[in-house]
């Protein structure tokens, strides 16, 4: 069986703790590799080496740092097929979806090529007599990222590309469920010219995460994953004096107004609800049709589309709409929630519980499910399911539909389907959710905007990628400089007026 490694100082390093986790092939259910789980000492040693390497990297001019990113983009494109195959084999998503995962990370790397411009400070000439004032954006030092299983290429790149472009050294603790692609990305960064020690991949579980939280050298932590872990990392990281941003779970509502194009809305819901087996933080998991006629029409359009979905292994290429869940435990959890929905009185319109695929009986596949008449007290409504399950909550009015999305504890993404500009505008203005789609079901912002949820979906005050990432990974220093000509005055004991 393949034994994976850490990536330290530009080389693969075997695990030294004696602890490992199994990495599955979700399509077959087989264990295909084991990944080492770092001890606190291994994590601390990786940080110490990063700290040695970081000052020279921060002193490298930003244009040269950007050139590493430029070359990295070329290498990502060169190895796209290889990366996508490795990603699908461990995660289970289809090859086109794996390429999308890589592409959305690559686009953030492209944005980071603009680092020289983004890192420019501000300057005030002659703020006082002989006085200039300027601010600099300086790297923090060693920073860390802790990432989830569901985007094993995109989210590590969202974290390490801006951090490294800013002049930091980066400790990446990827998900232990699909660690191969993060290791391959680190190799490509070395090949692109990144000095050793600037990107350290330390595989692990809670022990490595706690070591990151308690390491005094690490200045900032970016986390993406489930909300309970986000809250834990945010509070412990902040109390240890670090800069922390954590992005958590989601329950994204899509409101369907009576005037919406029902075919468009149904197509959008099928892609956004079942794509990647629902394992996306921007998946739509709740449809909110306004009025019973809208709801009946929507369900009628949805059912045949859902029944036609092709579920299978990534090796079937473009013939598959979505693949298996990531682990057997994830499958059990999703099926348990589906059963709870039935027990609590929701109407299961499409039942995927008995789904089986010949030749893949041990894979973690789950058929598509559609619920109608879901109410807000049910577990399938309150919890993030993270599986191919779409719940329909019927609303009588637009205000009621809006209140469902507003009152839910999560606030990552949402969408409205309507042909009325006034309703769409009102929705975008009033909704308390970070990312909003108008006739767009998965409104993931592009690299040069920023990505982040509100409420229990995001902790910290800056978003991911875009200009916010350059703020998060730098701190501002403001210099007031006087070059007096002539007279030297005595000391001053009050704030000087700039006159
Ligand atoms: P997870 O919370 O289980 O794991 C995320 C990371 O935290 C992993 O690296 C894991 O090793 C670590 N971790 C897990 N348990 C820990 C513990 N007890 N102590 C310390 N560290 C721990 O999340 P996941 O299952 O990998 O990913 C799915 C979740 O991520 C979903 O909730 C999804 O909505 C969310 N997500 C959010 C966004 C976003 O931007 N808001 C994006 C992608 C995924």
Boltz pocket constraint, residues with backbone or C-beta under 6 A from the ligand:
constraints:
  - pocket:
      binder: B
      contacts: [[A, 146], [A, 147], [A, 148], [A, 149], [A, 150], [A, 151], [A, 173], [A, 174], [A, 175], [A, 176], [A, 204], [A, 205], [A, 206], [A, 209], [A, 210], [A, 224], [A, 225], [A, 226], [A, 227], [A, 229], [A, 230], [A, 247], [A, 248], [A, 249], [A, 250], [A, 280], [A, 281], [A, 384], [A, 386], [A, 412], [A, 453], [A, 457]]
      max_distance: 6.0
